Amino acid sequence: MKKSKSAHRYLLIVNPEAGSHSTMKALPEIERLLRARDADYEFHFTKEPGHATELVKEVEADFDVVVSVGGDGTINEIVNGMPDLNKPLGLLPIGTGNDFARSISLKVGDLENAVEVLLAHDIKKIDLGEANGRRFVNVMGLGFEGRANDIGKMLPFLRGVPKYLVAIGGTYLTYKRMPLRVKFNDIDIDDKVFLMSIGNGWNVGGGLQLTPSAKLDDGLFDVCYVQNISRFRILQAFGKLYDGTAEEVPEMEMHRTTELHIESDYPIPAHMDGESFNPVQKEFTVRIIPAAQEIIGNWSADKRIK
């Protein structure tokens, strides 16, 4: 533990498994950067999946700021431990996808930038999503996206964009549309669906922009709904998923809503912030929780934020 004149005490929750064990390799650099800036911090380490949720509840009392040192899954676990804590959350992103870090304009792969943003303490209250009682900060994906996430979990030897490309490729070759009943706004869908991405943030899967116009603080989900699309069209449109022009693809319907109800007669492959929803569900009620969490971000760099 480092004692100093720091204005805030930082609880750094470290996931040793994140980014194919990249967090542990990065700790000396994190310590160097924090010490150089006289930060007051303490590391606590997760021991198993889900531990971060309980850990933040157990040890947060002596700290002013909770910091996720890991990837999107670590953030998701921490957020689910913070509903009643009323403390800001910061990020030192060292995960596989780091999608939420992109959504708050952190430079992925640049720890010095992440530390500078953290210590600058620029806070915004953002919305959170909630599905069947579990919260998410960035995105919930169902169907093709959920299955690709499951396949990605079976590829621990890969990380970053290559991991997602391999997972998407494997899903592309095997996935079939699944029957869903979906209700939101005045829309009632009962059909086979290819993909549904419910975005609070604007990117997923290592930088894919399925909901490119989503804003973290507008009180709404952006929903990308794809009922049917051919394999050829997926290849043809893939570039638009990375450059922010997915809305130009006719098969990709875009909607905004505050709540959805989704059900199927079959288990629905789904993830929240890159974490598979376990146990697998056949029904989801998904709602937005406006202005639910303080986040330390590089907000001046993001023109989407009010």
C-alpha positions as CSV (number, residue, x, y, z in Angstrom):
1,M,0.0,0.0,0.0
2,K,1.2,3.5,-0.9
3,K,0.6,6.4,1.6
4,S,0.5,9.9,0.2
5,K,-1.1,13.3,0.1
6,S,-3.5,12.1,-2.5
7,A,-7.0,13.7,-2.4
8,H,-8.7,10.4,-3.0
9,R,-8.0,6.8,-1.9
10,Y,-8.2,4.3,-4.7
11,L,-9.4,0.7,-4.3
12,L,-7.8,-1.1,-7.3
13,I,-9.6,-4.4,-7.9
14,V,-7.4,-6.6,-10.0
15,N,-8.5,-9.6,-12.0
16,P,-5.4,-11.7,-12.4
17,E,-7.0,-13.7,-15.3
18,A,-8.0,-10.7,-17.4
19,G,-6.4,-10.2,-20.8
20,S,-4.8,-13.7,-20.7
21,H,-3.0,-12.8,-17.5
22,S,-1.8,-9.4,-18.8
23,T,-2.9,-7.6,-15.6
24,M,-0.2,-9.2,-13.5
25,K,2.4,-8.3,-16.0
26,A,1.2,-4.7,-16.0
27,L,1.2,-4.3,-12.2
28,P,4.8,-3.0,-11.9
29,E,4.0,-0.3,-14.5
30,I,0.7,0.6,-12.8
31,E,2.6,1.0,-9.4
32,R,5.3,3.1,-11.0
33,L,2.7,5.5,-12.6
34,L,0.7,5.8,-9.4
35,R,3.7,6.3,-7.2
36,A,5.1,9.0,-9.5
37,R,1.8,10.9,-9.0
38,D,1.6,10.4,-5.3
39,A,-1.6,8.5,-5.5
40,D,-3.0,6.7,-2.4
41,Y,-4.0,3.2,-3.5
42,E,-4.4,-0.4,-2.5
43,F,-4.6,-3.5,-4.7
44,H,-7.1,-6.3,-4.0
45,F,-7.2,-9.4,-6.1
46,T,-10.1,-11.5,-7.3
47,K,-9.8,-15.2,-6.7
48,E,-12.5,-16.6,-9.0
49,P,-15.3,-15.6,-11.4
50,G,-17.8,-13.4,-9.6
51,H,-15.5,-12.5,-6.7
52,A,-15.2,-8.9,-7.7
53,T,-18.9,-8.3,-6.9
54,E,-18.4,-9.5,-3.3
55,L,-14.9,-8.0,-2.9
56,V,-16.1,-4.5,-3.6
57,K,-18.8,-4.7,-1.0
58,E,-16.3,-6.1,1.6
59,V,-13.5,-3.6,1.3
60,E,-14.8,-0.4,-0.2
61,A,-15.5,1.4,3.1
62,D,-12.0,2.9,3.4
63,F,-11.8,4.1,-0.2
64,D,-13.2,7.0,-2.2
65,V,-12.9,5.5,-5.7
66,V,-13.2,1.9,-6.9
67,V,-11.0,1.1,-9.9
68,S,-11.3,-1.9,-12.2
69,V,-8.0,-3.3,-13.3
70,G,-9.0,-5.8,-16.0
71,G,-11.4,-6.0,-18.8
72,D,-15.1,-5.6,-19.4
73,G,-16.0,-8.6,-17.4
74,T,-14.2,-7.2,-14.3
75,I,-16.1,-3.9,-14.7
76,N,-19.4,-5.9,-15.0
77,E,-18.7,-7.7,-11.7
78,I,-17.7,-4.5,-9.9
79,V,-20.8,-2.6,-11.1
80,N,-23.0,-5.4,-9.7
81,G,-21.4,-4.9,-6.3
82,M,-21.8,-1.1,-6.3
83,P,-25.6,-0.3,-6.5
84,D,-25.7,1.1,-2.9
85,L,-22.2,2.4,-2.6
86,N,-22.5,5.8,-4.2
87,K,-18.9,6.0,-5.2
88,P,-17.2,6.7,-8.6
89,L,-15.8,3.9,-10.7
90,G,-12.5,4.3,-12.6
91,L,-10.8,2.1,-15.2
92,L,-7.3,0.8,-15.9
93,P,-8.3,-1.4,-18.9
94,I,-6.2,-4.5,-19.4
95,G,-8.7,-6.9,-20.9
96,T,-9.4,-8.7,-24.1
97,G,-12.0,-6.4,-25.7
98,N,-11.9,-3.2,-23.5
99,D,-15.1,-2.1,-25.1
100,F,-16.3,0.1,-22.2
101,A,-12.9,1.8,-22.1
102,R,-13.5,2.9,-25.7
103,S,-17.0,4.1,-24.8
104,I,-15.4,6.5,-22.3
105,S,-12.7,7.6,-24.6
106,L,-9.7,5.9,-22.9
107,K,-6.8,5.1,-25.2
108,V,-6.7,1.3,-25.1
109,G,-3.2,0.0,-24.6
110,D,-2.0,3.2,-23.0
111,L,-1.7,2.8,-19.2
112,E,-0.3,6.2,-18.7
113,N,-3.3,7.8,-20.3
114,A,-5.6,5.7,-18.2
115,V,-3.9,6.7,-15.0
116,E,-4.0,10.4,-16.0
117,V,-7.7,10.2,-16.7
118,L,-8.3,8.3,-13.4
119,L,-6.5,10.9,-11.3
120,A,-8.1,13.9,-13.2
121,H,-11.3,12.7,-11.6
122,D,-13.7,13.9,-14.3
123,I,-17.0,12.3,-13.3
124,K,-20.3,11.8,-15.2
125,K,-23.3,9.9,-14.0
126,I,-24.2,7.3,-16.7
127,D,-27.1,5.0,-17.2
128,L,-26.9,1.2,-16.5
129,G,-28.8,-1.6,-18.0
130,E,-30.4,-4.4,-15.9
131,A,-31.5,-7.8,-17.1
132,N,-33.2,-10.3,-14.8
133,G,-31.7,-8.4,-11.8
134,R,-28.1,-8.3,-13.1
135,R,-26.7,-5.0,-14.2
136,F,-24.5,-4.2,-17.2
137,V,-22.7,-1.0,-18.1
138,N,-22.0,-1.3,-21.8
139,V,-24.0,-3.8,-23.8
140,M,-26.2,-6.9,-23.8
141,G,-26.1,-9.2,-26.8
142,L,-28.3,-12.0,-27.8
143,G,-28.4,-14.6,-30.6
144,F,-25.4,-14.5,-32.9
145,E,-23.6,-12.1,-30.6
146,G,-24.2,-14.2,-27.5
147,R,-23.0,-17.4,-29.3
148,A,-19.9,-15.6,-30.6
149,N,-19.1,-14.5,-27.0
150,D,-19.4,-18.2,-25.8
151,I,-17.0,-19.3,-28.5
152,G,-14.6,-16.6,-27.6
153,K,-14.5,-17.9,-24.0
154,M,-13.1,-21.1,-25.5
155,L,-10.1,-19.3,-27.0
156,P,-8.0,-18.3,-24.0
157,F,-4.8,-18.4,-26.1
158,L,-6.0,-15.4,-28.2
159,R,-6.8,-11.9,-27.1
160,G,-7.9,-8.5,-28.5
161,V,-9.3,-8.2,-32.0
162,P,-8.0,-11.6,-33.3
163,K,-9.9,-13.4,-30.6
164,Y,-13.1,-11.7,-31.6
165,L,-12.6,-12.3,-35.3
166,V,-12.0,-16.0,-34.8
167,A,-15.1,-16.2,-32.5
168,I,-17.2,-14.4,-35.1
169,G,-15.8,-16.6,-37.9
170,G,-16.7,-19.8,-36.0
171,T,-20.2,-18.5,-35.2
172,Y,-20.6,-17.4,-38.8
173,L,-20.1,-20.9,-40.1
174,T,-22.4,-22.7,-37.6
175,Y,-25.1,-20.3,-36.3
176,K,-28.7,-20.5,-37.2
177,R,-31.4,-18.0,-36.4
178,M,-33.4,-18.7,-33.3
179,P,-37.1,-18.1,-32.5
180,L,-37.7,-15.1,-30.2
181,R,-40.7,-13.2,-28.9
182,V,-39.7,-9.6,-28.3
183,K,-41.7,-6.7,-27.1
184,F,-40.6,-3.1,-26.7
185,N,-42.3,0.3,-27.4
186,D,-45.2,-0.6,-29.7
187,I,-43.3,-3.4,-31.5
188,D,-44.2,-7.0,-31.0
189,I,-41.9,-9.5,-32.8
190,D,-42.5,-13.3,-33.0
191,D,-40.1,-14.7,-35.4
192,K,-36.7,-16.2,-36.0
193,V,-34.0,-13.6,-35.2
194,F,-30.4,-13.5,-36.1
195,L,-29.0,-11.0,-33.7
196,M,-30.1,-8.5,-31.1
197,S,-27.7,-6.0,-29.5
198,I,-28.9,-3.8,-26.6
199,G,-26.5,-0.9,-26.3
200,N,-26.0,1.5,-23.5
201,G,-22.5,2.1,-24.9
202,W,-21.7,2.2,-28.6
203,N,-19.3,-0.7,-29.2
204,V,-18.8,-4.4,-28.5
205,G,-16.6,-7.3,-29.5
206,G,-13.3,-5.5,-29.6
207,G,-14.5,-2.4,-31.4
208,L,-17.6,-3.5,-33.5
209,Q,-20.1,-0.6,-33.5
210,L,-23.5,-2.3,-33.6
211,T,-25.1,0.7,-31.9
212,P,-22.9,3.5,-33.2
213,S,-25.3,6.3,-32.0
214,A,-25.7,5.1,-28.5
215,K,-25.1,7.5,-25.6
216,L,-24.3,6.5,-22.1
217,D,-26.3,9.3,-20.5
218,D,-29.5,9.7,-22.5
219,G,-31.8,7.4,-20.5
220,L,-32.3,5.1,-23.5
221,F,-31.0,1.8,-25.0
222,D,-30.0,1.8,-28.6
223,V,-31.2,-1.6,-30.0
224,C,-29.7,-3.2,-33.1
225,Y,-32.1,-5.8,-34.4
226,V,-31.3,-8.2,-37.3
227,Q,-34.0,-10.6,-38.2
228,N,-32.4,-12.2,-41.2
229,I,-29.2,-11.7,-43.1
230,S,-27.3,-13.9,-45.5
231,R,-23.7,-15.0,-45.0
232,F,-22.7,-13.1,-48.1
233,R,-24.3,-9.9,-46.7
234,I,-22.5,-10.3,-43.4
235,L,-19.2,-10.4,-45.2
236,Q,-20.2,-7.5,-47.4
237,A,-21.3,-5.3,-44.5
238,F,-18.6,-6.3,-42.0
239,G,-16.5,-3.2,-42.6
240,K,-19.5,-0.9,-41.7
241,L,-19.6,-2.6,-38.3
242,Y,-16.2,-1.2,-37.5
243,D,-16.4,2.3,-39.0
244,G,-19.6,3.4,-37.3
245,T,-21.9,3.2,-40.3
246,A,-23.9,0.0,-39.4
247,E,-27.1,2.1,-39.7
248,E,-26.6,2.1,-43.4
249,V,-27.0,-1.7,-43.6
250,P,-30.7,-2.3,-44.5
251,E,-30.9,-5.6,-42.6
252,M,-29.9,-3.9,-39.3
253,E,-32.9,-2.1,-37.8
254,M,-32.1,0.5,-35.1
255,H,-34.5,1.4,-32.3
256,R,-34.5,3.2,-29.0
257,T,-36.3,2.2,-25.9
258,T,-36.2,2.0,-22.1
259,E,-37.3,-1.6,-21.6
260,L,-37.6,-4.8,-23.5
261,H,-39.2,-8.2,-22.8
262,I,-37.5,-11.2,-24.7
263,E,-38.5,-14.8,-24.5
264,S,-38.0,-18.1,-26.3
265,D,-38.9,-21.8,-26.0
266,Y,-35.2,-22.5,-26.2
267,P,-32.2,-21.3,-24.1
268,I,-31.1,-17.9,-25.4
269,P,-27.3,-17.4,-25.9
270,A,-26.7,-14.0,-24.3
271,H,-23.9,-12.0,-22.7
272,M,-23.6,-8.8,-20.7
273,D,-20.4,-6.8,-21.1
274,G,-18.8,-9.9,-22.5
275,E,-19.8,-12.1,-19.7
276,S,-22.0,-15.1,-20.6
277,F,-25.4,-15.1,-18.8
278,N,-25.3,-18.1,-16.5
279,P,-27.4,-20.0,-16.0
280,V,-28.7,-19.7,-19.5
281,Q,-32.2,-18.2,-19.6
282,K,-35.3,-18.5,-21.8
283,E,-36.7,-15.1,-20.8
284,F,-35.3,-11.6,-20.1
285,T,-36.8,-8.4,-18.9
286,V,-34.3,-5.7,-19.7
287,R,-34.6,-2.1,-18.5
288,I,-32.5,1.1,-18.4
289,I,-31.6,2.7,-15.0
290,P,-31.0,6.4,-15.7
291,A,-28.0,8.2,-14.1
292,A,-27.2,5.1,-12.0
293,Q,-23.4,5.1,-11.7
294,E,-20.6,7.7,-11.5
295,I,-17.8,7.0,-13.9
296,I,-14.4,8.6,-14.2
297,G,-13.8,9.0,-17.9
298,N,-12.2,11.1,-20.6
299,W,-15.4,12.9,-21.1
300,S,-14.1,16.0,-22.8
301,A,-13.0,13.8,-25.7
302,D,-16.5,12.3,-26.3
303,K,-18.9,14.6,-28.2
304,R,-21.7,12.0,-27.6
305,I,-22.0,13.0,-24.0
306,K,-24.1,16.0,-23.0
